[in-house]
């Protein structure tokens, strides 16, 4: 760990799923901080593989394939590639730039995605998803279990036929909270970064009164206003809303007025 930098001496918890945690953790370390990787969500293949298999078999029937997250790419693309090449008539779309990069790593390019806000609302503002572009066409949304229905519902309102394809499932962490509680009790946990409302709910639900008091006193850096709203609904108040994605979180950490 570097002895200097804007985060020197600060232990910052990275709560992204294990497969997506490394870039932010490495950036924190490069800024002098001590990243503590503690995923709040565990990702596994969907309980029922048939919907993904069905979507892969009729992939050429779709005009648009939307991937909600890098996890959706990681769990859908191997099945797609195993069956054959990406259809030339199929336009890939993503909610965030991390998902764009995940698609590119599998050889899928030409993906459309928002460039500033990374959510369903921003994706729906793109010209490629306008009424006249999707009406009468078939759309596949590759996603995890549950989640918001805004994207699917809006595309249906615009005249598209939408298939929501669950290709992975999320669950709370199976590991105990001992690493977090130990760091808190030893006074060496300075902040948490949280990019999932669902993951934050898992954490709050599993903490006892002592743990919740620690969490309430700890700065919580979140990259989207909806996560901030959900954090407040869970009773938290020490919330710092940053710009989007890892870059926004890192900028927020660097600009924070840390106690001496």
ABEGO torsion letter per residue (X at the ends): XBABEAABGBBBBBABBAAAAAAAAAAAAAAGBBBBBBBABBBBBBABAAAAAAAAAAAAABABBBBABAAAAAAAAAAAAAAEBBBAABBBBBABAAAAAAAAAAGBBGBBBBAABBBAAAAAABAAABAAAABGBBBBBBBBBEEBAAAAAAAAAAGBBBBBBBABBBBBBABBAAAAAAAAAAGABABBBBABAAAAAAAAAABBAAAAAAAAABBBBBABAAAAAAAAAAGBABBBBBBBEAAAAAAAAAABBBBX
